Amino acid sequence: MKNFKEKVVAFLRDEEGLELSEYAVAGALIVLGAVAAFTLLGGNVATVIDTIAKKIVVPA
């Protein structure tokens, strides 16, 4: 039992794994932010592109 407790304490004190989880959380937040931005702005961006496309006159 003591050996198990020592392993658990050593695992909790190990910061190397924490770095990986921090990067995973940061990456997930970036992805969620990008998805939210594209979802909220998607319609507006399409409208702007359509407006610009309609104003472009192709020479005959």
N, CA, C, O and CB atoms as a CASP TS submission, in Angstrom:
PFRMAT TS
TARGET T0000
AUTHOR 0000-0000-0000
METHOD Language model
MODEL 1
PARENT N/A
ATOM      1  N   MET     1       0.818  -1.193   0.000  1.00  0.00           N
ATOM      2  CA  MET     1       0.000   0.000   0.000  1.00  0.00           C
ATOM      3  C   MET     1       0.861   1.255   0.000  1.00  0.00           C
ATOM      4  O   MET     1       0.525   2.252  -0.639  1.00  0.00           O
ATOM      5  CB  MET     1      -0.930  -0.001   1.196  1.00  0.00           C
ATOM      6  N   LYS     2       1.978   1.194   0.727  1.00  0.00           N
ATOM      7  CA  LYS     2       2.860   2.351   0.794  1.00  0.00           C
ATOM      8  C   LYS     2       3.465   2.637  -0.578  1.00  0.00           C
ATOM      9  O   LYS     2       3.604   3.796  -0.971  1.00  0.00           O
ATOM     10  CB  LYS     2       3.970   2.124   1.834  1.00  0.00           C
ATOM     11  N   ASN     3       3.821   1.589  -1.297  1.00  0.00           N
ATOM     12  CA  ASN     3       4.385   1.754  -2.630  1.00  0.00           C
ATOM     13  C   ASN     3       3.378   2.446  -3.557  1.00  0.00           C
ATOM     14  O   ASN     3       3.753   3.317  -4.343  1.00  0.00           O
ATOM     15  CB  ASN     3       4.801   0.387  -3.210  1.00  0.00           C
ATOM     16  N   PHE     4       2.116   2.062  -3.465  1.00  0.00           N
ATOM     17  CA  PHE     4       1.066   2.669  -4.281  1.00  0.00           C
ATOM     18  C   PHE     4       0.920   4.153  -3.948  1.00  0.00           C
ATOM     19  O   PHE     4       0.792   4.991  -4.841  1.00  0.00           O
ATOM     20  CB  PHE     4      -0.275   1.939  -4.067  1.00  0.00           C
ATOM     21  N   LYS     5       0.940   4.465  -2.655  1.00  0.00           N
ATOM     22  CA  LYS     5       0.814   5.860  -2.217  1.00  0.00           C
ATOM     23  C   LYS     5       1.987   6.688  -2.734  1.00  0.00           C
ATOM     24  O   LYS     5       1.796   7.819  -3.181  1.00  0.00           O
ATOM     25  CB  LYS     5       0.738   5.943  -0.674  1.00  0.00           C
ATOM     26  N   GLU     6       3.182   6.144  -2.678  1.00  0.00           N
ATOM     27  CA  GLU     6       4.362   6.850  -3.181  1.00  0.00           C
ATOM     28  C   GLU     6       4.245   7.113  -4.680  1.00  0.00           C
ATOM     29  O   GLU     6       4.618   8.184  -5.158  1.00  0.00           O
ATOM     30  CB  GLU     6       5.636   6.044  -2.885  1.00  0.00           C
ATOM     31  N   LYS     7       3.729   6.138  -5.414  1.00  0.00           N
ATOM     32  CA  LYS     7       3.558   6.314  -6.858  1.00  0.00           C
ATOM     33  C   LYS     7       2.519   7.389  -7.169  1.00  0.00           C
ATOM     34  O   LYS     7       2.700   8.182  -8.093  1.00  0.00           O
ATOM     35  CB  LYS     7       3.150   4.991  -7.508  1.00  0.00           C
ATOM     36  N   VAL     8       1.447   7.413  -6.408  1.00  0.00           N
ATOM     37  CA  VAL     8       0.412   8.430  -6.621  1.00  0.00           C
ATOM     38  C   VAL     8       0.964   9.816  -6.321  1.00  0.00           C
ATOM     39  O   VAL     8       0.726  10.757  -7.078  1.00  0.00           O
ATOM     40  CB  VAL     8      -0.824   8.146  -5.742  1.00  0.00           C
ATOM     41  N   VAL     9       1.697   9.947  -5.224  1.00  0.00           N
ATOM     42  CA  VAL     9       2.284  11.239  -4.865  1.00  0.00           C
ATOM     43  C   VAL     9       3.292  11.673  -5.924  1.00  0.00           C
ATOM     44  O   VAL     9       3.323  12.843  -6.303  1.00  0.00           O
ATOM     45  CB  VAL     9       2.961  11.166  -3.478  1.00  0.00           C
ATOM     46  N   ALA    10       4.105  10.758  -6.397  1.00  0.00           N
ATOM     47  CA  ALA    10       5.079  11.084  -7.442  1.00  0.00           C
ATOM     48  C   ALA    10       4.372  11.512  -8.726  1.00  0.00           C
ATOM     49  O   ALA    10       4.815  12.442  -9.401  1.00  0.00           O
ATOM     50  CB  ALA    10       5.999   9.878  -7.718  1.00  0.00           C
ATOM     51  N   PHE    11       3.283  10.842  -9.060  1.00  0.00           N
ATOM     52  CA  PHE    11       2.521  11.194 -10.257  1.00  0.00           C
ATOM     53  C   PHE    11       1.928  12.600 -10.132  1.00  0.00           C
ATOM     54  O   PHE    11       1.950  13.376 -11.087  1.00  0.00           O
ATOM     55  CB  PHE    11       1.403  10.166 -10.501  1.00  0.00           C
ATOM     56  N   LEU    12       1.402  12.918  -8.958  1.00  0.00           N
ATOM     57  CA  LEU    12       0.798  14.232  -8.756  1.00  0.00           C
ATOM     58  C   LEU    12       1.829  15.351  -8.763  1.00  0.00           C
ATOM     59  O   LEU    12       1.520  16.480  -9.145  1.00  0.00           O
ATOM     60  CB  LEU    12       0.033  14.255  -7.454  1.00  0.00           C
ATOM     61  N   ARG    13       3.039  15.048  -8.348  1.00  0.00           N
ATOM     62  CA  ARG    13       4.096  16.061  -8.336  1.00  0.00           C
ATOM     63  C   ARG    13       4.767  16.225  -9.692  1.00  0.00           C
ATOM     64  O   ARG    13       5.437  17.229  -9.933  1.00  0.00           O
ATOM     65  CB  ARG    13       5.135  15.707  -7.302  1.00  0.00           C
ATOM     66  N   ASP    14       4.598  15.265 -10.565  1.00  0.00           N
ATOM     67  CA  ASP    14       5.209  15.317 -11.889  1.00  0.00           C
ATOM     68  C   ASP    14       4.520  16.391 -12.717  1.00  0.00           C
ATOM     69  O   ASP    14       3.311  16.326 -12.938  1.00  0.00           O
ATOM     70  CB  ASP    14       5.125  13.939 -12.596  1.00  0.00           C
ATOM     71  N   GLU    15       5.279  17.377 -13.176  1.00  0.00           N
ATOM     72  CA  GLU    15       4.711  18.483 -13.938  1.00  0.00           C
ATOM     73  C   GLU    15       4.825  18.279 -15.440  1.00  0.00           C
ATOM     74  O   GLU    15       4.270  19.073 -16.200  1.00  0.00           O
ATOM     75  CB  GLU    15       5.385  19.770 -13.552  1.00  0.00           C
ATOM     76  N   GLU    16       5.506  17.273 -15.884  1.00  0.00           N
ATOM     77  CA  GLU    16       5.694  17.048 -17.311  1.00  0.00           C
ATOM     78  C   GLU    16       4.369  16.743 -18.002  1.00  0.00           C
ATOM     79  O   GLU    16       4.101  17.259 -19.088  1.00  0.00           O
ATOM     80  CB  GLU    16       6.680  15.907 -17.541  1.00  0.00           C
ATOM     81  N   GLY    17       3.555  15.923 -17.389  1.00  0.00           N
ATOM     82  CA  GLY    17       2.247  15.607 -17.955  1.00  0.00           C
ATOM     83  C   GLY    17       1.310  16.806 -17.932  1.00  0.00           C
ATOM     84  O   GLY    17       0.433  16.931 -18.787  1.00  0.00           O
ATOM     85  N   LEU    18       1.493  17.675 -16.969  1.00  0.00           N
ATOM     86  CA  LEU    18       0.665  18.862 -16.854  1.00  0.00           C
ATOM     87  C   LEU    18       0.857  19.773 -18.053  1.00  0.00           C
ATOM     88  O   LEU    18      -0.104  20.384 -18.521  1.00  0.00           O
ATOM     89  CB  LEU    18       0.982  19.610 -15.569  1.00  0.00           C
ATOM     90  N   GLU    19       2.072  19.876 -18.557  1.00  0.00           N
ATOM     91  CA  GLU    19       2.324  20.706 -19.726  1.00  0.00           C
ATOM     92  C   GLU    19       1.515  20.218 -20.918  1.00  0.00           C
ATOM     93  O   GLU    19       0.937  21.021 -21.650  1.00  0.00           O
ATOM     94  CB  GLU    19       3.813  20.715 -20.066  1.00  0.00           C
ATOM     95  N   LEU    20       1.472  18.918 -21.111  1.00  0.00           N
ATOM     96  CA  LEU    20       0.726  18.355 -22.223  1.00  0.00           C
ATOM     97  C   LEU    20      -0.756  18.666 -22.089  1.00  0.00           C
ATOM     98  O   LEU    20      -1.406  19.031 -23.068  1.00  0.00           O
ATOM     99  CB  LEU    20       0.946  16.847 -22.305  1.00  0.00           C
ATOM    100  N   SER    21      -1.290  18.525 -20.895  1.00  0.00           N
ATOM    101  CA  SER    21      -2.718  18.810 -20.714  1.00  0.00           C
ATOM    102  C   SER    21      -3.005  20.297 -20.888  1.00  0.00           C
ATOM    103  O   SER    21      -4.073  20.664 -21.378  1.00  0.00           O
ATOM    104  CB  SER    21      -3.188  18.342 -19.329  1.00  0.00           C
ATOM    105  N   GLU    22      -2.072  21.154 -20.493  1.00  0.00           N
ATOM    106  CA  GLU    22      -2.263  22.591 -20.705  1.00  0.00           C
ATOM    107  C   GLU    22      -2.305  22.914 -22.193  1.00  0.00           C
ATOM    108  O   GLU    22      -3.133  23.713 -22.631  1.00  0.00           O
ATOM    109  CB  GLU    22      -1.142  23.392 -20.020  1.00  0.00           C
ATOM    110  N   TYR    23      -1.421  22.302 -22.967  1.00  0.00           N
ATOM    111  CA  TYR    23      -1.447  22.517 -24.416  1.00  0.00           C
ATOM    112  C   TYR    23      -2.745  21.994 -25.023  1.00  0.00           C
ATOM    113  O   TYR    23      -3.295  22.613 -25.934  1.00  0.00           O
ATOM    114  CB  TYR    23      -0.241  21.836 -25.080  1.00  0.00           C
ATOM    115  N   ALA    24      -3.230  20.878 -24.536  1.00  0.00           N
ATOM    116  CA  ALA    24      -4.484  20.318 -25.049  1.00  0.00           C
ATOM    117  C   ALA    24      -5.654  21.247 -24.748  1.00  0.00           C
ATOM    118  O   ALA    24      -6.509  21.467 -25.607  1.00  0.00           O
ATOM    119  CB  ALA    24      -4.743  18.929 -24.441  1.00  0.00           C
ATOM    120  N   VAL    25      -5.698  21.789 -23.543  1.00  0.00           N
ATOM    121  CA  VAL    25      -6.777  22.715 -23.181  1.00  0.00           C
ATOM    122  C   VAL    25      -6.677  23.996 -24.005  1.00  0.00           C
ATOM    123  O   VAL    25      -7.689  24.498 -24.493  1.00  0.00           O
ATOM    124  CB  VAL    25      -6.730  23.045 -21.669  1.00  0.00           C
ATOM    125  N   ALA    26      -5.468  24.525 -24.163  1.00  0.00           N
ATOM    126  CA  ALA    26      -5.292  25.739 -24.960  1.00  0.00           C
ATOM    127  C   ALA    26      -5.696  25.499 -26.411  1.00  0.00           C
ATOM    128  O   ALA    26      -6.359  26.340 -27.018  1.00  0.00           O
ATOM    129  CB  ALA    26      -3.835  26.221 -24.889  1.00  0.00           C
ATOM    130  N   GLY    27      -5.306  24.373 -26.963  1.00  0.00           N
ATOM    131  CA  GLY    27      -5.686  24.045 -28.336  1.00  0.00           C
ATOM    132  C   GLY    27      -7.187  23.915 -28.492  1.00  0.00           C
ATOM    133  O   GLY    27      -7.756  24.380 -29.480  1.00  0.00           O
ATOM    134  N   ALA    28      -7.826  23.288 -27.526  1.00  0.00           N
ATOM    135  CA  ALA    28      -9.285  23.140 -27.579  1.00  0.00           C
ATOM    136  C   ALA    28      -9.975  24.495 -27.503  1.00  0.00           C
ATOM    137  O   ALA    28     -10.967  24.724 -28.195  1.00  0.00           O
ATOM    138  CB  ALA    28      -9.775  22.236 -26.437  1.00  0.00           C
ATOM    139  N   LEU    29      -9.462  25.394 -26.672  1.00  0.00           N
ATOM    140  CA  LEU    29     -10.054  26.729 -26.577  1.00  0.00           C
ATOM    141  C   LEU    29      -9.889  27.509 -27.876  1.00  0.00           C
ATOM    142  O   LEU    29     -10.799  28.230 -28.285  1.00  0.00           O
ATOM    143  CB  LEU    29      -9.425  27.505 -25.425  1.00  0.00           C
ATOM    144  N   ILE    30      -8.745  27.372 -28.521  1.00  0.00           N
ATOM    145  CA  ILE    30      -8.528  28.050 -29.801  1.00  0.00           C
ATOM    146  C   ILE    30      -9.489  27.521 -30.851  1.00  0.00           C
ATOM    147  O   ILE    30     -10.087  28.294 -31.600  1.00  0.00           O
ATOM    148  CB  ILE    30      -7.076  27.870 -30.273  1.00  0.00           C
ATOM    149  N   VAL    31      -9.637  26.210 -30.906  1.00  0.00           N
ATOM    150  CA  VAL    31     -10.558  25.606 -31.879  1.00  0.00           C
ATOM    151  C   VAL    31     -11.993  26.047 -31.601  1.00  0.00           C
ATOM    152  O   VAL    31     -12.721  26.399 -32.529  1.00  0.00           O
ATOM    153  CB  VAL    31     -10.457  24.061 -31.841  1.00  0.00           C
ATOM    154  N   LEU    32     -12.403  26.032 -30.340  1.00  0.00           N
ATOM    155  CA  LEU    32     -13.758  26.467 -29.997  1.00  0.00           C
ATOM    156  C   LEU    32     -13.980  27.935 -30.346  1.00  0.00           C
ATOM    157  O   LEU    32     -15.052  28.310 -30.821  1.00  0.00           O
ATOM    158  CB  LEU    32     -14.026  26.239 -28.510  1.00  0.00           C
ATOM    159  N   GLY    33     -12.971  28.761 -30.112  1.00  0.00           N
ATOM    160  CA  GLY    33     -13.078  30.176 -30.468  1.00  0.00           C
ATOM    161  C   GLY    33     -13.210  30.373 -31.965  1.00  0.00           C
ATOM    162  O   GLY    33     -14.007  31.195 -32.417  1.00  0.00           O
ATOM    163  N   ALA    34     -12.432  29.622 -32.740  1.00  0.00           N
ATOM    164  CA  ALA    34     -12.514  29.726 -34.199  1.00  0.00           C
ATOM    165  C   ALA    34     -13.873  29.259 -34.703  1.00  0.00           C
ATOM    166  O   ALA    34     -14.463  29.897 -35.575  1.00  0.00           O
ATOM    167  CB  ALA    34     -11.399  28.906 -34.859  1.00  0.00           C
ATOM    168  N   VAL    35     -14.368  28.164 -34.169  1.00  0.00           N
ATOM    169  CA  VAL    35     -15.685  27.657 -34.578  1.00  0.00           C
ATOM    170  C   VAL    35     -16.772  28.669 -34.225  1.00  0.00           C
ATOM    171  O   VAL    35     -17.667  28.923 -35.031  1.00  0.00           O
ATOM    172  CB  VAL    35     -15.983  26.293 -33.904  1.00  0.00           C
ATOM    173  N   ALA    36     -16.701  29.240 -33.040  1.00  0.00           N
ATOM    174  CA  ALA    36     -17.694  30.235 -32.634  1.00  0.00           C
ATOM    175  C   ALA    36     -17.631  31.469 -33.532  1.00  0.00           C
ATOM    176  O   ALA    36     -18.668  31.999 -33.930  1.00  0.00           O
ATOM    177  CB  ALA    36     -17.480  30.638 -31.169  1.00  0.00           C
ATOM    178  N   ALA    37     -16.424  31.927 -33.851  1.00  0.00           N
ATOM    179  CA  ALA    37     -16.279  33.103 -34.711  1.00  0.00           C
ATOM    180  C   ALA    37     -16.840  32.842 -36.097  1.00  0.00           C
ATOM    181  O   ALA    37     -17.567  33.675 -36.638  1.00  0.00           O
ATOM    182  CB  ALA    37     -14.814  33.514 -34.811  1.00  0.00           C
ATOM    183  N   PHE    38     -16.510  31.698 -36.679  1.00  0.00           N
ATOM    184  CA  PHE    38     -17.023  31.390 -38.012  1.00  0.00           C
ATOM    185  C   PHE    38     -18.536  31.189 -37.991  1.00  0.00           C
ATOM    186  O   PHE    38     -19.221  31.542 -38.951  1.00  0.00           O
ATOM    187  CB  PHE    38     -16.338  30.142 -38.568  1.00  0.00           C
ATOM    188  N   THR    39     -19.050  30.636 -36.923  1.00  0.00           N
ATOM    189  CA  THR    39     -20.498  30.436 -36.820  1.00  0.00           C
ATOM    190  C   THR    39     -21.222  31.775 -36.719  1.00  0.00           C
ATOM    191  O   THR    39     -22.224  32.000 -37.398  1.00  0.00           O
ATOM    192  CB  THR    39     -20.837  29.557 -35.603  1.00  0.00           C
ATOM    193  N   LEU    40     -20.711  32.656 -35.870  1.00  0.00           N
ATOM    194  CA  LEU    40     -21.362  33.950 -35.676  1.00  0.00           C
ATOM    195  C   LEU    40     -21.171  34.885 -36.865  1.00  0.00           C
ATOM    196  O   LEU    40     -22.081  35.635 -37.217  1.00  0.00           O
ATOM    197  CB  LEU    40     -20.832  34.609 -34.425  1.00  0.00           C
ATOM    198  N   LEU    41     -20.003  34.843 -37.480  1.00  0.00           N
ATOM    199  CA  LEU    41     -19.703  35.764 -38.575  1.00  0.00           C
ATOM    200  C   LEU    41     -19.939  35.163 -39.947  1.00  0.00           C
ATOM    201  O   LEU    41     -19.845  35.871 -40.950  1.00  0.00           O
ATOM    202  CB  LEU    41     -18.287  36.222 -38.475  1.00  0.00           C
ATOM    203  N   GLY    42     -20.237  33.898 -40.015  1.00  0.00           N
ATOM    204  CA  GLY    42     -20.384  33.212 -41.298  1.00  0.00           C
ATOM    205  C   GLY    42     -21.380  33.873 -42.220  1.00  0.00           C
ATOM    206  O   GLY    42     -21.076  34.105 -43.390  1.00  0.00           O
ATOM    207  N   GLY    43     -22.556  34.180 -41.725  1.00  0.00           N
ATOM    208  CA  GLY    43     -23.579  34.822 -42.549  1.00  0.00           C
ATOM    209  C   GLY    43     -23.167  36.207 -42.986  1.00  0.00           C
ATOM    210  O   GLY    43     -23.416  36.592 -44.128  1.00  0.00           O
ATOM    211  N   ASN    44     -22.542  36.964 -42.102  1.00  0.00           N
ATOM    212  CA  ASN    44     -22.099  38.316 -42.439  1.00  0.00           C
ATOM    213  C   ASN    44     -21.009  38.292 -43.495  1.00  0.00           C
ATOM    214  O   ASN    44     -21.011  39.120 -44.406  1.00  0.00           O
ATOM    215  CB  ASN    44     -21.599  39.039 -41.195  1.00  0.00           C
ATOM    216  N   VAL    45     -20.090  37.364 -43.386  1.00  0.00           N
ATOM    217  CA  VAL    45     -19.008  37.266 -44.364  1.00  0.00           C
ATOM    218  C   VAL    45     -19.571  36.905 -45.733  1.00  0.00           C
ATOM    219  O   VAL    45     -19.150  37.469 -46.743  1.00  0.00           O
ATOM    220  CB  VAL    45     -17.961  36.222 -43.919  1.00  0.00           C
ATOM    221  N   ALA    46     -20.509  35.980 -45.775  1.00  0.00           N
ATOM    222  CA  ALA    46     -21.128  35.593 -47.045  1.00  0.00           C
ATOM    223  C   ALA    46     -21.866  36.773 -47.657  1.00  0.00           C
ATOM    224  O   ALA    46     -21.818  36.962 -48.872  1.00  0.00           O
ATOM    225  CB  ALA    46     -22.091  34.410 -46.843  1.00  0.00           C
ATOM    226  N   THR    47     -22.546  37.568 -46.847  1.00  0.00           N
ATOM    227  CA  THR    47     -23.260  38.747 -47.341  1.00  0.00           C
ATOM    228  C   THR    47     -22.291  39.765 -47.926  1.00  0.00           C
ATOM    229  O   THR    47     -22.554  40.328 -48.989  1.00  0.00           O
ATOM    230  CB  THR    47     -24.081  39.389 -46.215  1.00  0.00           C
ATOM    231  N   VAL    48     -21.189  40.005 -47.254  1.00  0.00           N
ATOM    232  CA  VAL    48     -20.189  40.961 -47.747  1.00  0.00           C
ATOM    233  C   VAL    48     -19.603  40.482 -49.068  1.00  0.00           C
ATOM    234  O   VAL    48     -19.443  41.274 -49.998  1.00  0.00           O
ATOM    235  CB  VAL    48     -19.065  41.162 -46.708  1.00  0.00           C
ATOM    236  N   ILE    49     -19.286  39.219 -49.160  1.00  0.00           N
ATOM    237  CA  ILE    49     -18.720  38.679 -50.400  1.00  0.00           C
ATOM    238  C   ILE    49     -19.733  38.784 -51.534  1.00  0.00           C
ATOM    239  O   ILE    49     -19.364  39.141 -52.653  1.00  0.00           O
ATOM    240  CB  ILE    49     -18.283  37.208 -50.207  1.00  0.00           C
ATOM    241  N   ASP    50     -20.991  38.483 -51.271  1.00  0.00           N
ATOM    242  CA  ASP    50     -22.029  38.611 -52.299  1.00  0.00           C
ATOM    243  C   ASP    50     -22.180  40.060 -52.749  1.00  0.00           C
ATOM    244  O   ASP    50     -22.326  40.322 -53.943  1.00  0.00           O
ATOM    245  CB  ASP    50     -23.371  38.083 -51.774  1.00  0.00           C
ATOM    246  N   THR    51     -22.148  40.997 -51.818  1.00  0.00           N
ATOM    247  CA  THR    51     -22.268  42.416 -52.153  1.00  0.00           C
ATOM    248  C   THR    51     -21.105  42.863 -53.025  1.00  0.00           C
ATOM    249  O   THR    51     -21.305  43.572 -54.012  1.00  0.00           O
ATOM    250  CB  THR    51     -22.331  43.268 -50.878  1.00  0.00           C
ATOM    251  N   ILE    52     -19.909  42.461 -52.674  1.00  0.00           N
ATOM    252  CA  ILE    52     -18.729  42.821 -53.471  1.00  0.00           C
ATOM    253  C   ILE    52     -18.812  42.187 -54.849  1.00  0.00           C
ATOM    254  O   ILE    52     -18.503  42.833 -55.850  1.00  0.00           O
ATOM    255  CB  ILE    52     -17.431  42.382 -52.760  1.00  0.00           C
ATOM    256  N   ALA    53     -19.223  40.940 -54.907  1.00  0.00           N
ATOM    257  CA  ALA    53     -19.319  40.241 -56.192  1.00  0.00           C
ATOM    258  C   ALA    53     -20.339  40.907 -57.110  1.00  0.00           C
ATOM    259  O   ALA    53     -20.129  40.950 -58.322  1.00  0.00           O
ATOM    260  CB  ALA    53     -19.694  38.771 -55.974  1.00  0.00           C
ATOM    261  N   LYS    54     -21.421  41.420 -56.574  1.00  0.00           N
ATOM    262  CA  LYS    54     -22.443  42.082 -57.389  1.00  0.00           C
ATOM    263  C   LYS    54     -21.961  43.425 -57.914  1.00  0.00           C
ATOM    264  O   LYS    54     -22.418  43.876 -58.964  1.00  0.00           O
ATOM    265  CB  LYS    54     -23.719  42.273 -56.582  1.00  0.00           C
ATOM    266  N   LYS    55     -21.037  44.076 -57.193  1.00  0.00           N
ATOM    267  CA  LYS    55     -20.539  45.385 -57.612  1.00  0.00           C
ATOM    268  C   LYS    55     -19.421  45.282 -58.641  1.00  0.00           C
ATOM    269  O   LYS    55     -19.083  46.272 -59.289  1.00  0.00           O
ATOM    270  CB  LYS    55     -20.050  46.158 -56.412  1.00  0.00           C
ATOM    271  N   ILE    56     -18.854  44.116 -58.795  1.00  0.00           N
ATOM    272  CA  ILE    56     -17.777  43.939 -59.772  1.00  0.00           C
ATOM    273  C   ILE    56     -18.396  43.886 -61.161  1.00  0.00           C
ATOM    274  O   ILE    56     -19.289  43.083 -61.432  1.00  0.00           O
ATOM    275  CB  ILE    56     -16.944  42.644 -59.480  1.00  0.00           C
ATOM    276  N   VAL    57     -17.902  44.757 -62.034  1.00  0.00           N
ATOM    277  CA  VAL    57     -18.402  44.801 -63.406  1.00  0.00           C
ATOM    278  C   VAL    57     -17.345  44.182 -64.304  1.00  0.00           C
ATOM    279  O   VAL    57     -16.191  44.612 -64.319  1.00  0.00           O
ATOM    280  CB  VAL    57     -18.740  46.266 -63.852  1.00  0.00           C
ATOM    281  N   VAL    58     -17.749  43.180 -65.040  1.00  0.00           N
ATOM    282  CA  VAL    58     -16.829  42.514 -65.957  1.00  0.00           C
ATOM    283  C   VAL    58     -16.889  43.248 -67.290  1.00  0.00           C
ATOM    284  O   VAL    58     -17.967  43.374 -67.872  1.00  0.00           O
ATOM    285  CB  VAL    58     -17.184  40.991 -66.127  1.00  0.00           C
ATOM    286  N   PRO    59     -15.732  43.743 -67.793  1.00  0.00           N
ATOM    287  CA  PRO    59     -15.751  44.457 -69.079  1.00  0.00           C
ATOM    288  C   PRO    59     -16.162  43.525 -70.215  1.00  0.00           C
ATOM    289  O   PRO    59     -15.792  42.351 -70.249  1.00  0.00           O
ATOM    290  CB  PRO    59     -14.369  45.071 -69.376  1.00  0.00           C
ATOM    291  N   ALA    60     -16.932  44.081 -71.139  1.00  0.00           N
ATOM    292  CA  ALA    60     -17.424  43.270 -72.260  1.00  0.00           C
ATOM    293  C   ALA    60     -16.416  43.191 -73.374  1.00  0.00           C
ATOM    294  O   ALA    60     -16.670  42.547 -74.392  1.00  0.00           O
ATOM    295  CB  ALA    60     -18.723  43.829 -72.793  1.00  0.00           C
TER
END
